[in-house]
Amino acid sequence: MERWGLLTCLVLATCISWTQSQAVGVGDDTPAPATPDSGVNTTAPQTLAEKQYQKAISIRDSASPSKEDLATAVNLLLAAAGIDAIQVAPGRGRAAGTGPPQARDAPVTAADVSIVPTPNAGAPHKEALRELIYVYLEGDGVPYNPAIADALLHVLADAGSAEAGADVGLHTSLGVRLVGPNPRGALFALSAPDLPAALARYQLAAMAGDGAAQMALGHRHLHGLGVPRSCEAAALYYIPAAGAAVALASTRQGLPPQRALRLAGATGGGGAHPRHDPGQEVLHYQWFADFGHVEAARAVALALARGGDADMVRAVGYLRQSAEAGDAEAQAHLGHAYAGGVGVARDNATAAHWFKQAAEKGHPSGYFGLGYMHLEGSVEGASLQRAFSYFRQAADAGVMVGQWPGHADAHFFLGMMHLRGMAVAPDMQRAVHHLGVAARRGHILAGYDLAMLHLGGHTGSRAACPDAVALLKEVAERGWPTLQEAHEEWLRGEPEWALLNYLKAAEMGYEAGQSNAAWMLARGHGGVADAGAADAAALALHRRAAAQGSVAALRALGDAAWYGRGTRRDAAAAAAHYADAAARRDAQSLFNLGLMHVAGQGVAPDLHLARRCFDGAAAARPEAATAVATALRALRVVEWWREAAAPRLPATLVAAVAHAATAWTRVPEAGRGPRGRAAASGRATRGGAALAAALRAPGRLLDALDAAVAASSGADLAIIGGLGAMLGLVLWRRAALRVRAVPAAGTGTGWGPGPARPRADAPAGVPVQPAPAQPAPARPAPAQPQPAQQAPVQLAPVQPAGAAQHAALREQLAAAAELRERGLQSPAPAPPSQGERPGPVAADPQAPR
C-alpha cells in the first residue's frame, strides 16, 4: 500500500463517500451526533462544573505548568467531578488480619480505594472524571496510582459512560485488577474473572452504542463463550460495530492503521525499536531525483505524501517531474491529485489527460480514474457504459500489476453496477462475485455490503449467516486502534501497557490479540506475578485463538498439554493438538508428532509414520532441513537398535542402555519459565520394548529439536553427541562383560590349564584327573618333542579310594588351585600309607601338557 502512496487513498475517500451513500446510506459530511461521552456541551450557559473543567484543562495544556499549577488543576477536576476526597486503605477489601502473609502484603487495588463524594453535589462531570483517570495513570500532578484510576473508572461507568462501562466489563471478564505502586512495578494483577458482572456491563454499554462492548458480545455469541452460541445474535451485535467502521472509513481521517505483528515470530521485543524516518527517506531519494532520475522522483513524491506532516505541494511537483518523463504510475497519481484537488487546484480536464496517458501504457490506475470520472459525470462525454468498460479494464490489468491497491476498488464498482443494473442488466451472481473479490482484498465497503446481502438471503449461500458474521467481524475490527496501540507500546518497551491492550483486543475477538497476549503471559512478560494465573489465562487465550483457526495456537495448546503448563500433563491431548496443526502443514507440529511416534508417547509407536512426519516437516519448512536430517539419522539408529541389535543382546545390557536413555530423556516438570525436568521412572524390557521404555519421556530431546526446527542450527552436535554417549556406554558395558567372562589362570576355559571335565565312569563326588593321552590304534600320532630336563608326568589309573583319602585329596587339590591362582607351585602329595590303595597323583602345574 505504501508503494502506491496516499494520493490514491485521498482521492478514493471521495469514491467511498459516494458509494457508501449509494450502498448503505452513510454520507461524508453527516455530522456526528452528540453523545454522552463526546464531551460536547449542548446546554447554555455553562455550569459551575463545566467552568471548573475548562479551567483545569487550560492549565494542563499550558506550555510549562508548574507543580503548583498541576495541583490546582487536579483540585479543579475533583471539584467538577463532585469528589470531596480519595482515601486509600490497604486491606480495606478484606477482613483485617485475614489471609496468608503474601495476601496481606498484596498491592493496593480498587477495592482498597474509597471515593468520598461532595455533599449535595449533582451529577459528576464525566469529562472531568475521565481526565482524572489519566492524571492518576500518568502521575501528572499527583502520585502515580493505577488503583485509584481503576476506582475512578468504576465511578465513571456508574455515571452512565458507555466507554467506561465497556472497559470495566473487559477488566472484569479477564480478571484484570489495576494495582497501586509495588516493588515489582506491575501495572495489574490477574484474579478470578466475574463473567456475570462483565456481561451486565457489556449489555449496558452495547445498548448505549459502544463498539468495543458490541464486538465482545458478538465474539462470545459466535463461539459460545459463557453465553448461548448463536450466529444470529452475533450478527446483531456485529452490524452496528461494522457500521461505525464504515462511517469512519468515509471520513478524511480514514481508518486507523493496522499493522500485523506476531510476537511469537518476532526477534527481540519489549524494547525500543528504530522507527522509520520519512525525512531520511526523502533525503535518500531527493539527490537522485534532482539529477533527473524518474523512479527516484516518484519515490520522493510518495514519501512526502505519507504521514501527518505530508507536504502535498512538493509531492505534486516531484510527481509532475516523473510524469512528464513518461512514468505511468506517476501519471496516474498526478491524475488523482488533480481530480481530488490534492496539492493543486482541482482540474478535471488535466486529471483526465494524465489518466489517459497512464491508461495508454496499460496502468490499471489510469483505467480506474477514467472509469470513476465517467461514473461521476465529471468528464466530457461521460457515460455509464464507458465507466463500466474502464472499471473492467482496471480489474483485468490489476491482476498483472500485483499489489495495486485500486484492484479491490475496481471490483467493488463492478459489483455495485451489476447489483443496481447500471449500464448492464442486474445480475446478483456477478455482483456477489465482484464484491467477494473486493472483500477478500480488504475493501471495507464491499465486505459490509456483501454481509448485508448474505443476511438478506440474496446470495443463495447455505452458510449465509456464518459468512456474513465473518465479514462483519473483519470490517468491525478495521475500525478500532486497540491492537495497533498494543503493537506500538510493545515496540516502545512498555510491556505492561502492551499486555493490557492485547488482553482488551483479545476480549474484543482479535485473534492476533489473543495470540500475542497468550505469548506474553506464557513467557512472563507484562509483570504478572502469579505464574499459575498467567499460565491459566494463556491457555484460555490459546484456545480462543485456535477456535479462530490459528495454527500457532494449536501448536501452543500441544506444548501446554505436553509440558503441563496451565493444565495437567497429557501426552495424548498434546498429540491430538499437534495432529490438528500438522493437518494444516505446520512444520514444527509435524516434527513434534514424529518424535512422539518414535517414543510412543501419546500415540502408538510407529517408525514409518514418524518418518512421514519428518519428511512433511522438511517439505513444509525447507529451512528446517538440518534438524530433520538429524532426526532421520537418529531414526535409523532407533530402527537398527530395535530390529538388529537389541534382540541379540543380553537382557542386562538392554536394560543398562534403557536406564541410560531414561536418565538422559527426562520428563519435563510442570511449571512456567524454562522447561524443567524431572526424573523418569520405568522398567526396561528386552528388545524394542526396552528402547520404547527408555524413551517414554523425551522431554530434553523435544526441547533440543524444537529449538533446532525454529533456528535450524546447533542440532547436529547435540544429537550426535547424545547418540555418541549412548554408543560409548554400550561399548564400555560389553568390554566389562568380556573381562568378567575371561577366567583367571588355571580356572580352565580352553585358553589355559585347569581342571578337566569329569569322566562318565567316575563315581559321584570323586575328583578326577585327566588320563594320559593314548595313541590311536589305526593311526598313531607322531611323537611330540619334550623338554630334555623333565619328563611328562604319567598319571596312574584311577582306583577306588576310601572316604578319608578322598577328603585328603580334595583338600590338596583346593590348596593347589589356590597356589596356581597366585602363580606358585603346589607341593607334591604325600605317598599313601601302607594298607591303603594308591590314589590319583596331582599334576605338576609347571609341567608341559
Disulfide bonds with the S-S distance in Angstrom:
Cys231-Cys465 2.11
